[in-house]
């Protein structure tokens, strides 16, 4: 009988230690991503007025310079894109579905004045949990509004000086 209690105690202690390790690794990962984001901002001269971390990604806006910074973290590395508002034509939300009408991807499609496209991913059915899709659709719509508002503000500012 005491053997079972002892085994249960070891199992409980092991689970608690495993939980602490998972939390510790998550906090280290968050710290590394924040440090990489800040280092990229410093190296590009951007000062983010508004930014948000989500699902191994971060997006931010520098209102002063009229720029959007998007980073996607992949392991210890990242990919980034800088979108200058003066080069932007329009930004729209795109949802991709599979044949079963399940969301496969959520992106902001930013069409530039030279007709090229920049795709900012908010959700991927391959890497993100499907329960996050609804929240990430809302988040993408929020950032689409912010980017388009900045675009409109930029156009109004340019019209003042003409």
C-alpha positions as CSV (number, residue, x, y, z in Angstrom):
1,X,0.0,0.0,0.0
2,X,2.8,2.5,0.8
3,X,4.5,1.6,-2.5
4,X,1.5,3.1,-4.3
5,X,1.6,6.3,-2.3
6,X,5.3,6.6,-2.9
7,X,4.9,6.0,-6.7
8,X,2.0,8.5,-6.7
9,X,4.2,11.1,-4.9
10,X,7.1,10.6,-7.4
11,X,4.6,10.9,-10.3
12,X,3.1,14.1,-8.8
13,X,6.5,15.6,-8.2
14,X,7.6,14.7,-11.8
15,X,4.5,16.3,-13.3
16,X,5.0,19.5,-11.3
17,X,8.6,19.6,-12.4
18,X,7.6,19.0,-16.0
19,X,5.0,21.9,-15.8
20,X,7.7,24.2,-14.4
21,X,10.0,23.3,-17.2
22,X,7.4,23.9,-19.8
23,X,6.6,27.3,-18.3
24,X,10.3,28.2,-18.0
25,X,10.9,27.3,-21.7
26,X,7.9,29.3,-22.8
27,X,9.2,32.4,-20.9
28,X,12.7,32.0,-22.4
29,X,11.1,31.7,-25.9
30,X,9.1,34.9,-25.2
31,X,12.2,36.7,-24.0
32,X,14.2,35.7,-27.0
33,X,11.4,36.8,-29.4
34,X,11.1,40.2,-27.6
35,X,14.9,40.7,-27.8
36,X,15.0,39.8,-31.5
37,X,12.1,42.2,-32.2
38,X,13.8,45.0,-30.3
39,X,17.1,44.4,-32.0
40,X,15.4,44.5,-35.5
41,X,13.6,47.7,-34.6
42,X,17.0,49.3,-33.5
43,X,18.8,48.1,-36.6
44,X,16.1,49.4,-39.0
45,X,15.5,52.6,-37.0
46,X,11.9,51.9,-36.4
47,X,10.2,52.9,-33.2
48,X,7.0,50.9,-32.8
49,X,4.1,52.9,-31.5
50,X,1.7,49.9,-31.5
51,X,2.7,46.3,-31.7
52,X,1.4,42.9,-30.8
53,X,2.9,39.4,-30.3
54,X,0.7,36.4,-31.3
55,X,1.3,32.8,-32.3
56,X,5.1,33.1,-33.0
57,X,4.5,36.3,-34.9
58,X,4.6,40.0,-34.1
59,X,3.2,43.0,-36.0
60,X,3.8,46.6,-35.3
61,X,3.3,50.1,-36.7
62,X,5.7,53.1,-36.6
63,X,3.4,56.0,-37.1
64,X,6.2,58.6,-37.4
65,X,7.9,56.8,-40.3
66,X,4.8,55.3,-41.8
67,X,5.9,51.7,-41.6
68,X,4.6,48.3,-40.6
69,X,6.9,45.7,-39.3
70,X,5.9,42.0,-39.5
71,X,8.0,39.2,-38.0
72,X,7.4,35.4,-38.1
73,X,9.5,33.4,-35.7
74,X,10.6,29.9,-36.9
75,X,12.6,28.2,-34.2
76,X,15.5,30.4,-33.2
77,X,15.3,32.4,-36.5
78,X,12.7,34.7,-38.0
79,X,11.5,36.2,-41.3
80,X,10.5,39.8,-41.4
81,X,8.9,42.2,-43.8
82,X,8.7,46.0,-43.6
83,X,5.9,47.7,-45.4
84,X,6.2,51.4,-46.1
85,X,2.8,53.0,-46.2
86,X,3.7,55.4,-49.0
87,X,4.2,52.3,-51.2
88,X,0.9,50.7,-50.2
89,X,-2.1,50.8,-52.5
90,X,-4.6,48.8,-50.3
91,X,-4.7,46.1,-47.7
92,X,-7.3,43.4,-47.6
93,X,-8.1,40.3,-45.5
94,X,-8.0,36.9,-47.1
95,X,-9.2,33.6,-45.7
96,X,-8.2,30.4,-47.3
97,X,-10.4,27.3,-46.9
98,X,-9.8,23.6,-47.8
99,X,-12.3,21.4,-49.6
100,X,-14.1,20.7,-46.3
101,X,-14.6,24.5,-45.7
102,X,-12.1,24.5,-42.8
103,X,-9.9,27.5,-42.5
104,X,-6.4,26.8,-43.8
105,X,-4.9,30.3,-43.6
106,X,-5.6,33.9,-42.7
107,X,-3.6,36.6,-44.3
108,X,-3.4,40.3,-44.9
109,X,-2.8,40.9,-48.5
110,X,-1.1,44.2,-49.0
111,X,-1.1,45.3,-52.7
112,X,1.7,47.8,-53.4
113,X,1.5,50.6,-56.0
114,X,3.8,48.6,-58.2
115,X,1.2,45.8,-58.2
116,X,3.3,43.4,-56.1
117,X,1.8,41.7,-53.1
118,X,3.0,41.3,-49.6
119,X,1.3,38.6,-47.6
120,X,1.3,38.9,-43.8
121,X,0.3,35.6,-42.3
122,X,-1.9,35.5,-39.2
123,X,-2.9,31.9,-39.1
124,X,-1.7,28.7,-40.8
125,X,-3.7,25.4,-40.4
126,X,-0.4,23.6,-40.5
127,X,1.3,25.3,-37.5
128,X,-1.4,27.0,-35.5
129,X,-4.2,25.4,-33.4
130,X,-7.6,25.4,-35.1
131,X,-9.3,26.9,-32.0
132,X,-7.2,30.0,-32.5
133,X,-8.6,30.7,-36.0
134,X,-11.5,32.8,-34.9
135,X,-9.4,35.0,-32.6
136,X,-6.8,35.5,-35.4
137,X,-9.4,36.5,-37.9
138,X,-10.5,39.3,-35.6
139,X,-6.8,40.2,-35.0
140,X,-6.1,40.3,-38.8
141,X,-9.2,42.5,-39.3
142,X,-8.0,44.9,-36.6
143,X,-4.6,45.2,-38.1
144,X,-6.1,45.7,-41.6
145,X,-8.1,48.6,-40.2
146,X,-5.1,50.1,-38.5
147,X,-2.9,49.8,-41.7
148,X,-5.7,51.2,-43.9
149,X,-6.3,54.1,-41.5
150,X,-2.6,54.9,-41.5
151,X,-2.7,54.8,-45.3
152,X,-5.7,57.3,-45.4
153,X,-3.9,59.5,-42.9
154,X,-0.8,59.5,-45.1
155,X,-2.9,60.4,-48.2
156,X,-4.6,63.3,-46.3
157,X,-1.2,64.6,-45.1
158,X,0.2,64.6,-48.6
159,X,-2.9,66.4,-49.9
160,X,-2.3,69.2,-47.4
161,X,1.1,69.9,-48.8
162,X,0.1,69.9,-52.5
